[in-house]
Amino acid sequence: MKSFALAVISVTTIFVFATLSIYVGNSAEFTSSLPAVLLVVLPYAVALVVVMGLPGLVMTEQGRARYEAILCALAVLLWLQGNILVWNYGVLDGSNINWLDGAWRGALDIAIWVIVLWLATKAYQRVGKALFVAAVATLAIQTLSAGMTLVGNPEVLKARDIAANTEGRDAAMRFSASKNIVHIVMDGFQSDIFAAILANSAELDLKAKLRGFTYFDQHLGAYPYTQLTVPAMLSGKLFHNEEPVESFIGNTMRGETIINTAFAAGYEIDIAAPVALKNVYVQGDYSNAYGISSSGHVDAIDYARTDAAKLIDLALFRVVPHFVKALVHRDELWVFQATSQANAYLQMQYFSDLAFLDELTEGMSADRDVPVYKMIHVMLSHRPIVGNEHCEFDGRKPETREAVFAHARCGLVAVLNVLQRMQDLGIYDSSLIVLMADHGAWVPVDNFVSSDQVSALLVGMATPMLALKPPNANHEFRVSSVPSSIIDVPATIADIAGFESRFNGQPVFSIGADEARQRRHLVYGYGINPDADGFLFPMQEFVIDGNPYDAASWQKGSRFLPGE
């Protein structure tokens, strides 16, 4: 029975301790509670313990001693890899991982694994007891750590109301019969890519479908990531690393934002976004919220299964050696997430969001008597780049202009289908519609001469698209070159809607074409700074005075260190 007990140590390291650590650090990414997820993985964990323990029952005494030493070694290695040999691969947001970059990590991992397993196999009589003590020690350490984690984060054990997701999905389909603000964020939709799609899609006549819209072709973003752009585009406030970032985001989302202002003015707020982003938006006022999940169903078990597959994939990624991680990651297809659905690619948010937009187009109604503010955030141009010109999955592609063009065009067409449905229902003309992005698509802008201040890639990330249609605007699609900024969005919506609120920034339609205006863009390394808990890495400010596509307009400004 000793082999079964030793198997428990390795299995709980993956299925319990690693998953707990990942869940607590990223709880906003999951729809289900931790207990619900663990109930899903429990049968598989038990089965794995049985499979790992059974060989010990049929072996000779010598063979069993060797096998138990190997089980002890495995337990120690999984703990060591998941807690000590934790390499930084950046944010798992669809970006490529160059497994040969920093190959020394792989060499070190392999050397440690091979040496420990060799000792367990060949010298088990001498090191067996030491390995047993070490394995039990890892169990004790992880149990103590897990207990402390749960004491400090009791909310992860609380049940989550999955039914609210169903209600939110139904509400997302229902618009006001007379007054709507439709605010659609197309994540990662770079401005020059948007312009190229309109210019090279004559057969789709996309400009005609944007009747009443004005596109701002020199619009500037505030940050290269969604993390801080959401509070900036809703409040007009910029973060300068002066306080812990989560504190700033929470306080901002609960404070004076355009969504909270609309709610106070009598609008019902409907939020639809990927689960993690939905959990950011709902820190403010709202009426209904729907987390667009990769699950095609909406009951608790389906969500728990999807979350469980994601958690186990991430746990495996954490505890295996460097080069084995590539077999788990599989260019964002993963292992369990791919096998948990009929088509491996369906777990990608891009296709989930396309399906949501199609469902919105088909199921839209205009039967609400109160004014409605639709806050919709979808990943239509964000990496990983997985959609072709037919909106189908045919493998993951690098972030080239051609690949992003095809990937993003399908997303834009899906959004325009929503707008066409609004026209069919007679609510398009009366609506204020905002189409925007939060940052670029990791594609260098064309024909940009880089300087020692700024590169073509930085400019691409700093120029998300923005197009607006005020109520009753009926002109042909227009282009404006005024120096607008993403912090102007809340002031613009408030001005058009007549809200009595004052935001930073200017209403974009009041900005003069030749107005001299200094705009700010702040660049930083993504992730929490390990040397300044809760803060970001140092932030570099850029001051843009003029056309953002001219390197001469860019100058470095202040540098904001954590807590200063």
Buried (B, 14 or more C-beta within 10 A) or exposed (E): EBBBBBBBBBBBBBBBBBBBBBBBEBBEBBBBBBEBBBBBBEEBBEEBBEEBBEBBEEBEEEEBBBBBBBBBBBBBBBBBBBBEBEBEBEEBBBBBEEBEEBEEBBEBBBEBBEEBBEBBEEEBEEBBEEBBEBBBEBBEEBEEBBEEBBEEBEEBEEEBEBEBBEBBBEBBBBBBBBBBBBBBBBBBBBBBBBBBBBEEBEEBEBBEBBBBBBBBBBBBBBBBBBBBBBBBBBBBBBBBBEBBBEEBBBBBBEEBBBBBBBBEBEBBBBBBBBBBBBBBBBBBBBBBBBBBBBBEEBEBBBBBBBBBBBBBBBBBBBBBBBBBBBEBBBEBBBBBBBEBBEEBBBBBBBBBBBBBBBBBBEEBEBEBEEBBBBBBBBBBBBBBBBBBEEBEBEEBBEBEBEBBBBBBBBBBBBBBBBBEBBEEBEBBBBBBBBBBBBBBBBBBBEEBEEEEEBBBBBBBBBBBBBBBBBBEBEEEBBEBEBBBBBBBBBBBBBBBBEBEBEBBBBBBBEBEEEEEBEBBBBBBEBEBBEEBEBBBBBBBBBBBBBEBBBBEBBBEBBEBBBEE
